[in-house]
Amino acid sequence: MSKTNSDKSSTNTNNLLLNSAIGFLSVLLLLLIVGLFTRIIYPRIFNERADLQSELISQIIQIEVLNGCGVSGIANAYTGLLRENGFDVVETGNFETFDVQETVIVSRSGVMKNALRVANALGVSEDNVILESSPDYYLDVSVIIGHDYEKLNTN
């Protein structure tokens, strides 16, 4: 008789564990289904540039500063300078090559006025401001520091 009681308690324990696992997985499945329907009803908001120029967008110029001359730390130095002048530097790094002779300002958003403001702040000639807009960029201007960095404004 003791084997029968032990088999029953073992069976009851196994059933309890199985029912607990099924309950947990059922709750998990329900949460996933609710999440799916929530995503369908309320889709993610994509970070896209506004088509209309609001005052806020036209005042804040987002810039990336790239080292095109190979001098260590030059992009970081000009990042600080541009931030002191009220520009929003969102990225700093190296350009694809280090043979850029003159500093170049590239308008990525298509608003040349913003690129010219950055060029004016750095003392870069308008001849070195180019338009290369692309919807893949989420910034306004790229600054590629060249070997003429000593001639740029530092105040």
C-alpha positions as CSV (number, residue, x, y, z in Angstrom):
1,M,0.0,0.0,0.0
2,S,2.8,2.4,0.6
3,K,4.0,2.1,-3.0
4,T,0.6,3.1,-4.1
5,N,0.5,6.2,-1.9
6,S,4.0,7.2,-3.0
7,D,3.1,6.7,-6.7
8,K,0.0,8.9,-6.2
9,S,1.9,11.7,-4.5
10,S,4.6,11.5,-7.2
11,T,1.9,11.7,-9.9
12,N,0.2,14.6,-8.1
13,T,3.5,16.5,-7.9
14,N,4.2,15.8,-11.6
15,N,0.6,17.0,-12.4
16,L,1.1,20.1,-10.3
17,L,4.4,21.0,-12.1
18,L,2.9,20.3,-15.5
19,N,-0.1,22.4,-14.8
20,S,2.1,25.3,-13.4
21,A,4.2,25.2,-16.6
22,I,1.1,25.2,-18.8
23,G,-0.3,28.1,-16.8
24,F,2.9,30.1,-17.1
25,L,3.2,29.5,-20.8
26,S,-0.4,30.4,-21.3
27,V,0.1,33.8,-19.6
28,L,3.3,34.3,-21.7
29,L,1.4,33.5,-24.9
30,L,-1.4,35.9,-23.9
31,L,1.2,38.7,-23.2
32,L,2.8,38.1,-26.6
33,I,-0.6,38.3,-28.4
34,V,-1.5,41.5,-26.6
35,G,1.9,43.0,-27.5
36,L,1.3,42.0,-31.2
37,F,-2.1,43.6,-31.3
38,T,-0.8,46.7,-29.5
39,R,2.0,47.0,-32.1
40,I,-0.5,46.8,-34.9
41,I,-2.8,49.4,-33.4
42,Y,0.0,51.7,-32.3
43,P,2.9,51.3,-34.6
44,R,6.4,52.6,-33.8
45,I,7.1,56.2,-34.5
46,F,10.0,56.5,-36.9
47,N,12.6,59.2,-36.5
48,E,12.2,61.2,-39.7
49,R,13.1,64.7,-40.4
50,A,10.1,67.1,-40.6
51,D,9.2,68.3,-44.1
52,L,8.2,71.7,-42.8
53,Q,10.9,74.0,-41.4
54,S,9.8,74.7,-37.8
55,E,11.6,77.4,-35.9
56,L,13.2,74.8,-33.6
57,I,14.7,72.8,-36.5
58,S,16.1,75.9,-38.1
59,Q,17.8,77.1,-34.9
60,I,19.5,73.9,-33.9
61,I,22.1,72.7,-36.4
62,Q,23.3,69.2,-35.9
63,I,26.8,68.6,-37.0
64,E,29.3,65.7,-37.4
65,V,33.0,66.6,-37.2
66,L,35.4,64.4,-39.1
67,N,39.2,64.4,-39.0
68,G,40.4,64.5,-42.6
69,C,44.0,65.6,-41.8
70,G,45.2,62.8,-39.5
71,V,46.2,65.0,-36.6
72,S,45.3,63.2,-33.4
73,G,42.4,64.8,-31.5
74,I,41.7,67.6,-34.0
75,A,38.0,66.5,-34.4
76,N,37.5,66.6,-30.7
77,A,39.1,70.1,-30.4
78,Y,36.8,71.5,-33.0
79,T,33.9,69.7,-31.5
80,G,34.4,71.7,-28.3
81,L,34.8,74.9,-30.3
82,L,31.6,74.3,-32.2
83,R,29.6,73.4,-29.1
84,E,30.8,76.7,-27.4
85,N,29.4,78.5,-30.4
86,G,26.0,76.9,-30.0
87,F,26.1,74.1,-32.5
88,D,24.9,70.6,-31.6
89,V,27.8,68.2,-32.5
90,V,26.2,64.8,-32.5
91,E,29.1,62.7,-33.9
92,T,32.9,62.9,-34.0
93,G,35.3,60.6,-35.9
94,N,37.7,60.1,-38.7
95,F,37.1,60.8,-42.3
96,E,37.7,57.9,-44.8
97,T,41.1,59.4,-45.7
98,F,43.6,61.8,-44.1
99,D,44.6,63.6,-47.2
100,V,42.0,66.5,-47.1
101,Q,44.0,69.7,-47.8
102,E,41.3,72.3,-47.1
103,T,38.5,72.0,-44.6
104,V,35.2,71.2,-46.3
105,I,31.6,71.9,-45.0
106,V,29.0,69.5,-46.4
107,S,25.3,70.3,-46.3
108,R,23.5,67.0,-45.6
109,S,20.0,68.3,-45.1
110,G,19.9,70.4,-48.2
111,V,19.6,73.7,-46.2
112,M,22.6,75.6,-47.4
113,K,22.0,78.4,-44.9
114,N,22.9,76.1,-42.1
115,A,26.1,75.0,-43.8
116,L,27.0,78.6,-44.5
117,R,26.5,79.5,-40.8
118,V,28.9,76.7,-39.8
119,A,31.4,77.8,-42.4
120,N,31.2,81.4,-41.2
121,A,31.7,80.3,-37.6
122,L,34.9,78.4,-38.6
123,G,36.2,80.9,-41.2
124,V,35.9,78.5,-44.1
125,S,35.5,79.9,-47.6
126,E,32.1,79.6,-49.2
127,D,33.9,77.8,-52.1
128,N,34.5,74.9,-49.7
129,V,30.8,74.5,-48.8
130,I,29.1,71.8,-50.9
131,L,25.6,70.4,-51.1
132,E,25.4,66.6,-50.7
133,S,21.9,65.9,-49.3
134,S,20.7,62.4,-48.5
135,P,17.6,61.1,-46.6
136,D,20.0,58.6,-45.0
137,Y,21.6,61.4,-42.9
138,Y,19.8,62.6,-39.8
139,L,22.1,65.6,-39.3
140,D,22.4,68.9,-41.0
141,V,26.1,69.5,-41.7
142,S,29.3,67.5,-41.9
143,V,32.6,69.3,-41.1
144,I,35.7,67.6,-42.5
145,I,38.8,69.2,-41.0
146,G,41.6,69.4,-43.5
147,H,45.4,70.2,-43.2
148,D,44.5,74.0,-43.1
149,Y,43.1,73.6,-39.6
150,E,45.5,76.1,-38.2
151,K,43.9,78.8,-40.3
152,L,40.4,78.2,-39.0
153,N,38.7,80.4,-36.4
154,T,39.4,79.2,-32.9
155,N,37.2,81.6,-30.9
